């Protein structure tokens, strides 16, 4: 590893800022928990839709999938907003 005139090594000079890495980490955590929450939301809502006597034109799988998509989107958007509001590393 070479060093510049200020004495810093090249490896340190090209590292990603800590704040951006932390923001990415928060979004990844939000996506992970969003996937888990949406899977649980799908299973719970599918079970509930199957128990309720729905009309023939209502598909419980499609309705449960809609619930899961909304749950995942909520978690993902919340994690993005949280990472912007907290501004970690600054």
MOPAC internal coordinates of N, CA, C and O (Angstrom, degrees):
PM7 1SCF
backbone

  N    0.0000 0     0.00 0     0.00 0    0    0    0
  C    1.4488 1     0.00 0     0.00 0    1    0    0
  C    1.5173 1   109.50 1     0.00 0    2    1    0
  O    1.2310 1   120.97 1   -51.47 1    3    2    1
  N    1.2949 1   115.76 1   128.53 1    3    2    1
  C    1.4520 1   119.63 1   177.75 1    5    3    2
  C    1.5131 1   109.97 1   -88.63 1    6    5    3
  O    1.2310 1   121.38 1   -10.55 1    7    6    5
  N    1.3167 1   114.97 1   169.45 1    7    6    5
  C    1.4552 1   118.50 1   178.08 1    9    7    6
  C    1.5215 1   108.76 1  -129.66 1   10    9    7
  O    1.2310 1   121.16 1   -26.53 1   11   10    9
  N    1.3217 1   115.39 1   153.47 1   11   10    9
  C    1.4508 1   120.32 1   178.38 1   13   11   10
  C    1.5368 1   109.41 1   -90.18 1   14   13   11
  O    1.2310 1   119.47 1    -2.81 1   15   14   13
  N    1.3265 1   118.61 1   177.19 1   15   14   13
  C    1.4727 1   120.56 1  -177.67 1   17   15   14
  C    1.5264 1   114.33 1   -59.30 1   18   17   15
  O    1.2310 1   119.91 1   156.35 1   19   18   17
  N    1.3503 1   117.78 1   -23.65 1   19   18   17
  C    1.4614 1   120.72 1  -179.98 1   21   19   18
  C    1.5188 1   112.72 1   -82.89 1   22   21   19
  O    1.2310 1   119.95 1   174.33 1   23   22   21
  N    1.3246 1   117.69 1    -5.67 1   23   22   21
  C    1.4551 1   121.10 1   178.65 1   25   23   22
  C    1.5205 1   114.21 1    92.24 1   26   25   23
  O    1.2310 1   119.42 1  -176.86 1   27   26   25
  N    1.3287 1   118.71 1     3.14 1   27   26   25
  C    1.4523 1   120.58 1   178.56 1   29   27   26
  C    1.5167 1   109.29 1   -86.76 1   30   29   27
  O    1.2310 1   120.84 1   -36.85 1   31   30   29
  N    1.3110 1   116.01 1   143.15 1   31   30   29
  C    1.4481 1   119.21 1   177.43 1   33   31   30
  C    1.5150 1   109.96 1   -79.48 1   34   33   31
  O    1.2310 1   120.48 1   -23.45 1   35   34   33
  N    1.3199 1   116.68 1   156.55 1   35   34   33
  C    1.4677 1   121.56 1  -179.26 1   37   35   34
  C    1.5183 1   111.33 1   -63.14 1   38   37   35
  O    1.2310 1   120.23 1   146.14 1   39   38   37
  N    1.3365 1   117.17 1   -33.86 1   39   38   37
  C    1.4583 1   120.16 1  -178.96 1   41   39   38
  C    1.5232 1   110.77 1   -63.67 1   42   41   39
  O    1.2310 1   120.14 1   141.29 1   43   42   41
  N    1.3061 1   117.33 1   -38.71 1   43   42   41
  C    1.4622 1   120.13 1   179.90 1   45   43   42
  C    1.5209 1   111.78 1   -73.12 1   46   45   43
  O    1.2310 1   120.62 1   147.74 1   47   46   45
  N    1.3032 1   116.42 1   -32.26 1   47   46   45
  C    1.4542 1   120.63 1  -176.22 1   49   47   46
  C    1.5293 1   111.76 1   -69.71 1   50   49   47
  O    1.2310 1   119.31 1   150.29 1   51   50   49
  N    1.3139 1   118.91 1   -29.71 1   51   50   49
  C    1.4640 1   121.56 1  -174.55 1   53   51   50
  C    1.5133 1   113.78 1  -102.04 1   54   53   51
  O    1.2310 1   119.11 1  -169.43 1   55   54   53
  N    1.3057 1   119.30 1    10.57 1   55   54   53
  C    1.4571 1   120.80 1   178.25 1   57   55   54
  C    1.5227 1   110.41 1   -74.06 1   58   57   55
  O    1.2310 1   122.07 1   -29.31 1   59   58   57
  N    1.3305 1   113.64 1   150.69 1   59   58   57
  C    1.4580 1   120.16 1   178.08 1   61   59   58
  C    1.5259 1   109.05 1   -69.72 1   62   61   59
  O    1.2310 1   119.58 1   -37.58 1   63   62   61
  N    1.3212 1   118.40 1   142.42 1   63   62   61
  C    1.4621 1   119.82 1   178.52 1   65   63   62
  C    1.5247 1   111.11 1   -58.96 1   66   65   63
  O    1.2310 1   120.48 1   -34.27 1   67   66   65
  N    1.3076 1   116.68 1   145.73 1   67   66   65
  C    1.4668 1   121.72 1  -176.22 1   69   67   66
  C    1.5188 1   111.68 1   -62.84 1   70   69   67
  O    1.2310 1   120.07 1   144.73 1   71   70   69
  N    1.3287 1   117.48 1   -35.27 1   71   70   69
  C    1.4675 1   120.48 1  -178.91 1   73   71   70
  C    1.5150 1   112.25 1   -64.51 1   74   73   71
  O    1.2310 1   120.56 1   137.97 1   75   74   73
  N    1.3317 1   116.54 1   -42.03 1   75   74   73
  C    1.4622 1   120.00 1  -179.53 1   77   75   74
  C    1.5314 1   110.59 1   -68.57 1   78   77   75
  O    1.2310 1   120.42 1   142.15 1   79   78   77
  N    1.3238 1   116.81 1   -37.85 1   79   78   77
  C    1.4611 1   119.91 1   177.92 1   81   79   78
  C    1.5243 1   110.69 1   -65.28 1   82   81   79
  O    1.2310 1   120.76 1   141.21 1   83   82   81
  N    1.3235 1   116.15 1   -38.79 1   83   82   81
  C    1.4632 1   119.89 1   179.43 1   85   83   82
  C    1.5231 1   110.90 1   -69.36 1   86   85   83
  O    1.2310 1   120.18 1   142.54 1   87   86   85
  N    1.3323 1   117.26 1   -37.46 1   87   86   85
  C    1.4621 1   119.78 1   176.89 1   89   87   86
  C    1.5252 1   110.36 1   -63.15 1   90   89   87
  O    1.2310 1   120.61 1   138.16 1   91   90   89
  N    1.3210 1   116.43 1   -41.84 1   91   90   89
  C    1.4672 1   120.00 1   177.70 1   93   91   90
  C    1.5154 1   110.64 1   -63.17 1   94   93   91
  O    1.2310 1   120.73 1   140.21 1   95   94   93
  N    1.3193 1   116.20 1   -39.79 1   95   94   93
  C    1.4621 1   120.71 1   179.34 1   97   95   94
  C    1.5277 1   110.95 1   -63.06 1   98   97   95
  O    1.2310 1   120.10 1   137.95 1   99   98   97
  N    1.3309 1   117.41 1   -42.05 1   99   98   97
  C    1.4644 1   121.17 1   179.16 1  101   99   98
  C    1.5206 1   110.30 1   -63.26 1  102  101   99
  O    1.2310 1   119.96 1   139.21 1  103  102  101
  N    1.3269 1   117.67 1   -40.79 1  103  102  101
  C    1.4653 1   120.97 1   179.45 1  105  103  102
  C    1.5312 1   110.49 1   -67.54 1  106  105  103
  O    1.2310 1   119.93 1   140.72 1  107  106  105
  N    1.3290 1   117.73 1   -39.28 1  107  106  105
  C    1.4700 1   120.56 1   178.18 1  109  107  106
  C    1.5275 1   110.44 1   -65.11 1  110  109  107
  O    1.2310 1   120.51 1   138.07 1  111  110  109
  N    1.3216 1   116.62 1   -41.93 1  111  110  109
  C    1.4670 1   119.94 1   176.87 1  113  111  110
  C    1.5304 1   110.03 1   -62.81 1  114  113  111
  O    1.2310 1   120.04 1   137.90 1  115  114  113
  N    1.3256 1   117.52 1   -42.10 1  115  114  113
  C    1.4588 1   120.95 1   178.37 1  117  115  114
  C    1.5209 1   112.15 1   -62.84 1  118  117  115
  O    1.2310 1   120.63 1   140.23 1  119  118  117
  N    1.3341 1   116.41 1   -39.77 1  119  118  117
  C    1.4680 1   119.76 1   178.52 1  121  119  118
  C    1.5298 1   110.93 1   -68.35 1  122  121  119
  O    1.2310 1   120.61 1   142.24 1  123  122  121
  N    1.3345 1   116.44 1   -37.76 1  123  122  121
  C    1.4684 1   120.15 1   179.27 1  125  123  122
  C    1.5239 1   110.69 1   -64.92 1  126  125  123
  O    1.2310 1   120.74 1   128.82 1  127  126  125
  N    1.3261 1   116.19 1   -51.18 1  127  126  125
  C    1.4638 1   119.06 1   179.29 1  129  127  126
  C    1.5250 1   111.27 1   -68.65 1  130  129  127
  O    1.2310 1   120.04 1   151.19 1  131  130  129
  N    1.3209 1   117.53 1   -28.81 1  131  130  129
  C    1.4604 1   120.35 1   175.29 1  133  131  130
  C    1.5175 1   111.86 1   -65.32 1  134  133  131
  O    1.2310 1   120.85 1   140.91 1  135  134  133
  N    1.3422 1   115.98 1   -39.09 1  135  134  133
  C    1.4678 1   119.81 1   177.38 1  137  135  134
  C    1.5266 1   110.78 1   -65.88 1  138  137  135
  O    1.2310 1   120.72 1   137.57 1  139  138  137
  N    1.3274 1   116.23 1   -42.43 1  139  138  137
  C    1.4700 1   119.55 1   177.81 1  141  139  138
  C    1.5262 1   111.02 1   -64.84 1  142  141  139
  O    1.2310 1   120.61 1   136.38 1  143  142  141
  N    1.3163 1   116.44 1   -43.62 1  143  142  141
  C    1.4657 1   120.14 1  -179.61 1  145  143  142
  C    1.5229 1   111.40 1   -66.14 1  146  145  143
  O    1.2310 1   120.31 1   142.33 1  147  146  145
  N    1.3268 1   117.02 1   -37.67 1  147  146  145
  C    1.4664 1   118.72 1  -179.45 1  149  147  146
  C    1.5264 1   110.97 1   -70.93 1  150  149  147
  O    1.2310 1   120.08 1   145.96 1  151  150  149
  N    1.3335 1   117.45 1   -34.04 1  151  150  149
  C    1.4676 1   119.41 1   175.46 1  153  151  150
  C    1.5299 1   110.39 1   -64.44 1  154  153  151
  O    1.2310 1   120.47 1   137.08 1  155  154  153
  N    1.3257 1   116.71 1   -42.92 1  155  154  153
  C    1.4660 1   120.13 1   177.56 1  157  155  154
  C    1.5270 1   110.87 1   -65.75 1  158  157  155
  O    1.2310 1   120.41 1   138.97 1  159  158  157
  N    1.3208 1   116.83 1   -41.03 1  159  158  157
  C    1.4660 1   120.10 1   179.27 1  161  159  158
  C    1.5227 1   110.89 1   -63.34 1  162  161  159
  O    1.2310 1   120.67 1   141.30 1  163  162  161
  N    1.3314 1   116.32 1   -38.70 1  163  162  161
  C    1.4637 1   119.83 1   177.93 1  165  163  162
  C    1.5224 1   110.47 1   -62.82 1  166  165  163
  O    1.2310 1   120.74 1   130.66 1  167  166  165
  N    1.3345 1   116.18 1   -49.34 1  167  166  165
  C    1.4660 1   119.48 1  -177.40 1  169  167  166
  C    1.5277 1   111.81 1   -63.14 1  170  169  167
  O    1.2310 1   120.38 1   136.50 1  171  170  169
  N    1.3196 1   116.87 1   -43.50 1  171  170  169
  C    1.4597 1   120.26 1  -179.08 1  173  171  170
  C    1.5221 1   111.09 1   -66.83 1  174  173  171
  O    1.2310 1   120.13 1   131.99 1  175  174  173
  N    1.3197 1   117.37 1   -48.01 1  175  174  173
  C    1.4593 1   118.97 1  -177.27 1  177  175  174
  C    1.5311 1   111.85 1   -69.98 1  178  177  175
  O    1.2310 1   120.01 1   145.96 1  179  178  177
  N    1.3418 1   117.58 1   -34.04 1  179  178  177
  C    1.4598 1   119.42 1   176.49 1  181  179  178
  C    1.5300 1   110.66 1   -63.44 1  182  181  179
  O    1.2310 1   121.24 1   137.38 1  183  182  181
  N    1.3227 1   115.24 1   -42.62 1  183  182  181
  C    1.4664 1   119.22 1   178.71 1  185  183  182
  C    1.5296 1   110.48 1   -62.98 1  186  185  183
  O    1.2310 1   120.41 1   136.68 1  187  186  185
  N    1.3177 1   116.82 1   -43.32 1  187  186  185
  C    1.4623 1   120.13 1   179.93 1  189  187  186
  C    1.5278 1   111.76 1   -67.14 1  190  189  187
  O    1.2310 1   120.16 1   138.57 1  191  190  189
  N    1.3272 1   117.30 1   -41.43 1  191  190  189
  C    1.4661 1   120.07 1   179.05 1  193  191  190
  C    1.5248 1   111.32 1   -65.41 1  194  193  191
  O    1.2310 1   120.34 1   145.59 1  195  194  193
  N    1.3333 1   116.96 1   -34.41 1  195  194  193
  C    1.4648 1   119.38 1   178.28 1  197  195  194
  C    1.5183 1   111.53 1   -70.32 1  198  197  195
  O    1.2310 1   120.36 1   145.64 1  199  198  197
  N    1.3443 1   116.91 1   -34.36 1  199  198  197
  C    1.4634 1   119.88 1   179.72 1  201  199  198
  C    1.5279 1   111.55 1   -70.46 1  202  201  199
  O    1.2310 1   120.57 1   142.47 1  203  202  201
  N    1.3043 1   116.52 1   -37.53 1  203  202  201
  C    1.4603 1   120.41 1   179.33 1  205  203  202
  C    1.5261 1   107.36 1   -76.85 1  206  205  203
  O    1.2310 1   121.11 1   -42.15 1  207  206  205
  N    1.2683 1   115.48 1   137.85 1  207  206  205
  C    1.4544 1   119.23 1   179.11 1  209  207  206
  C    1.5292 1   108.81 1   -77.23 1  210  209  207
  O    1.2310 1   120.63 1   -81.41 1  211  210  209
  N    1.3116 1   116.40 1    98.59 1  211  210  209
  C    1.4590 1   121.49 1  -178.70 1  213  211  210
  C    1.5225 1   110.29 1   -83.06 1  214  213  211
  O    1.2310 1   121.45 1   -17.12 1  215  214  213
  N    1.3192 1   114.83 1   162.88 1  215  214  213
  C    1.4617 1   118.99 1   174.77 1  217  215  214
  C    1.5282 1   108.86 1   -68.86 1  218  217  215
  O    1.2310 1   120.40 1   -15.88 1  219  218  217
  N    1.3032 1   116.85 1   164.12 1  219  218  217
  C    1.4634 1   120.59 1  -177.74 1  221  219  218
  C    1.5169 1   112.69 1   -66.28 1  222  221  219
  O    1.2310 1   120.09 1   152.31 1  223  222  221
  N    1.3295 1   117.43 1   -27.69 1  223  222  221
  C    1.4651 1   119.58 1  -178.64 1  225  223  222
  C    1.5305 1   112.95 1   -83.73 1  226  225  223
  O    1.2310 1   119.49 1   178.25 1  227  226  225
  N    1.3273 1   118.57 1    -1.75 1  227  226  225
  C    1.4617 1   121.94 1   179.22 1  229  227  226
  C    1.5312 1   109.78 1   -98.86 1  230  229  227
  O    1.2310 1   121.09 1   -50.71 1  231  230  229
  N    1.3170 1   115.52 1   129.29 1  231  230  229
  C    1.4570 1   122.07 1   179.54 1  233  231  230
  C    1.5349 1   108.82 1  -104.00 1  234  233  231
  O    1.2310 1   119.77 1   -64.92 1  235  234  233
  N    1.3379 1   118.05 1   115.08 1  235  234  233
  C    1.4721 1   118.96 1  -177.07 1  237  235  234
  C    1.5259 1   113.12 1   -63.84 1  238  237  235
  O    1.2310 1   119.84 1   148.06 1  239  238  237
  N    1.3247 1   117.91 1   -31.94 1  239  238  237
  C    1.4689 1   119.90 1   179.17 1  241  239  238
  C    1.5279 1   111.46 1   -67.34 1  242  241  239
  O    1.2310 1   120.84 1   137.65 1  243  242  241
  N    1.3150 1   115.99 1   -42.35 1  243  242  241
  C    1.4622 1   119.74 1   179.59 1  245  243  242
  C    1.5286 1   110.69 1   -67.43 1  246  245  243
  O    1.2310 1   120.31 1   140.05 1  247  246  245
  N    1.3135 1   117.01 1   -39.95 1  247  246  245
  C    1.4592 1   120.61 1   178.79 1  249  247  246
  C    1.5275 1   111.01 1   -66.49 1  250  249  247
  O    1.2310 1   120.03 1   139.64 1  251  250  249
  N    1.3313 1   117.55 1   -40.36 1  251  250  249
  C    1.4615 1   121.48 1   177.94 1  253  251  250
  C    1.5256 1   110.85 1   -67.91 1  254  253  251
  O    1.2310 1   120.07 1   144.03 1  255  254  253
  N    1.3241 1   117.46 1   -35.97 1  255  254  253
  C    1.4602 1   120.85 1   177.43 1  257  255  254
  C    1.5290 1   110.61 1   -64.71 1  258  257  255
  O    1.2310 1   120.40 1   141.49 1  259  258  257
  N    1.3191 1   116.84 1   -38.51 1  259  258  257
  C    1.4623 1   120.41 1   175.74 1  261  259  258
  C    1.5199 1   111.75 1   -61.80 1  262  261  259
  O    1.2310 1   120.45 1   139.33 1  263  262  261
  N    1.3179 1   116.75 1   -40.67 1  263  262  261
  C    1.4616 1   121.06 1   176.63 1  265  263  262
  C    1.5236 1   110.77 1   -63.13 1  266  265  263
  O    1.2310 1   120.34 1   137.48 1  267  266  265
  N    1.3295 1   116.96 1   -42.52 1  267  266  265
  C    1.4655 1   121.27 1   179.91 1  269  267  266
  C    1.5262 1   111.62 1   -64.94 1  270  269  267
  O    1.2310 1   120.15 1   140.12 1  271  270  269
  N    1.3241 1   117.32 1   -39.88 1  271  270  269
  C    1.4628 1   120.90 1   179.86 1  273  271  270
  C    1.5254 1   110.70 1   -65.44 1  274  273  271
  O    1.2310 1   120.29 1   137.41 1  275  274  273
  N    1.3166 1   117.04 1   -42.59 1  275  274  273
  C    1.4669 1   120.90 1   178.40 1  277  275  274
  C    1.5289 1   110.35 1   -64.16 1  278  277  275
  O    1.2310 1   120.23 1   139.77 1  279  278  277
  N    1.3239 1   117.17 1   -40.23 1  279  278  277
  C    1.4668 1   120.70 1   178.98 1  281  279  278
  C    1.5221 1   110.99 1   -63.93 1  282  281  279
  O    1.2310 1   120.00 1   135.23 1  283  282  281
  N    1.3335 1   117.61 1   -44.77 1  283  282  281
  C    1.4647 1   120.53 1   179.07 1  285  283  282
  C    1.5234 1   111.04 1   -63.86 1  286  285  283
  O    1.2310 1   120.61 1   136.99 1  287  286  285
  N    1.3182 1   116.44 1   -43.01 1  287  286  285
  C    1.4638 1   120.07 1   179.73 1  289  287  286
  C    1.5220 1   110.70 1   -62.77 1  290  289  287
  O    1.2310 1   120.08 1   140.07 1  291  290  289
  N    1.3244 1   117.44 1   -39.93 1  291  290  289
  C    1.4653 1   120.58 1   178.87 1  293  291  290
  C    1.5248 1   110.58 1   -61.45 1  294  293  291
  O    1.2310 1   119.89 1   131.92 1  295  294  293
  N    1.3301 1   117.82 1   -48.08 1  295  294  293
  C    1.4576 1   120.71 1  -179.03 1  297  295  294
  C    1.5253 1   111.29 1   -64.28 1  298  297  295
  O    1.2310 1   120.09 1   138.54 1  299  298  297
  N    1.3194 1   117.43 1   -41.46 1  299  298  297
  C    1.4574 1   120.42 1  -178.94 1  301  299  298
  C    1.5285 1   111.29 1   -66.46 1  302  301  299
  O    1.2310 1   120.25 1   134.26 1  303  302  301
  N    1.3123 1   117.13 1   -45.74 1  303  302  301
  C    1.4687 1   121.02 1   179.27 1  305  303  302
  C    1.5274 1   110.36 1   -65.00 1  306  305  303
  O    1.2310 1   120.32 1   139.67 1  307  306  305
  N    1.3340 1   116.99 1   -40.33 1  307  306  305
  C    1.4659 1   120.18 1   178.55 1  309  307  306
  C    1.5169 1   111.42 1   -63.23 1  310  309  307
  O    1.2310 1   119.88 1   141.29 1  311  310  309
  N    1.3285 1   117.84 1   -38.71 1  311  310  309
  C    1.4698 1   119.61 1   179.65 1  313  311  310
  C    1.5320 1   110.89 1   -70.52 1  314  313  311
  O    1.2310 1   119.90 1   144.08 1  315  314  313
  N    1.3192 1   117.80 1   -35.92 1  315  314  313
  C    1.4679 1   120.19 1   177.51 1  317  315  314
  C    1.5259 1   110.05 1   -66.32 1  318  317  315
  O    1.2310 1   120.28 1   135.23 1  319  318  317
  N    1.3193 1   117.07 1   -44.77 1  319  318  317
  C    1.4649 1   120.70 1   178.46 1  321  319  318
  C    1.5251 1   110.06 1   -62.97 1  322  321  319
  O    1.2310 1   120.38 1   137.64 1  323  322  321
  N    1.3086 1   116.87 1   -42.36 1  323  322  321
  C    1.4631 1   120.90 1   179.58 1  325  323  322
  C    1.5238 1   111.38 1   -63.03 1  326  325  323
  O    1.2310 1   120.28 1   139.47 1  327  326  325
  N    1.3171 1   117.08 1   -40.53 1  327  326  325
  C    1.4666 1   119.21 1   179.88 1  329  327  326
  C    1.5254 1   111.85 1   -68.07 1  330  329  327
  O    1.2310 1   120.15 1   149.85 1  331  330  329
  N    1.3239 1   117.31 1   -30.15 1  331  330  329
  C    1.4653 1   120.52 1   178.33 1  333  331  330
  C    1.5365 1   110.14 1   -78.32 1  334  333  331
  O    1.2310 1   120.29 1   139.71 1  335  334  333
  N    1.3183 1   117.05 1   -40.29 1  335  334  333
  C    1.4543 1   120.65 1  -177.45 1  337  335  334
  C    1.5250 1   111.25 1   -69.49 1  338  337  335
  O    1.2310 1   120.18 1   137.33 1  339  338  337
  N    1.3172 1   117.26 1   -42.67 1  339  338  337
  C    1.4610 1   120.72 1  -178.33 1  341  339  338
  C    1.5146 1   113.02 1   -71.59 1  342  341  339
  O    1.2310 1   120.29 1   147.04 1  343  342  341
  N    1.3388 1   117.05 1   -32.96 1  343  342  341
  C    1.4625 1   123.06 1  -177.17 1  345  343  342
  C    1.5315 1   111.26 1    45.93 1  346  345  343
  O    1.2310 1   120.07 1  -116.62 1  347  346  345
  N    1.3336 1   117.47 1    63.38 1  347  346  345
  C    1.4592 1   119.43 1  -176.92 1  349  347  346
  C    1.5229 1   112.18 1   -64.52 1  350  349  347
  O    1.2310 1   121.06 1   -35.85 1  351  350  349
  N    1.2973 1   115.57 1   144.15 1  351  350  349
  C    1.4567 1   121.18 1   176.91 1  353  351  350
  C    1.5079 1   114.65 1    85.54 1  354  353  351
  O    1.2310 1   119.66 1  -179.20 1  355  354  353
  N    1.3397 1   118.25 1     0.80 1  355  354  353
  C    1.4700 1   118.69 1   179.65 1  357  355  354
  C    1.4976 1   110.72 1  -112.31 1  358  357  355
  O    1.2310 1   120.10 1   180.00 1  359  358  357

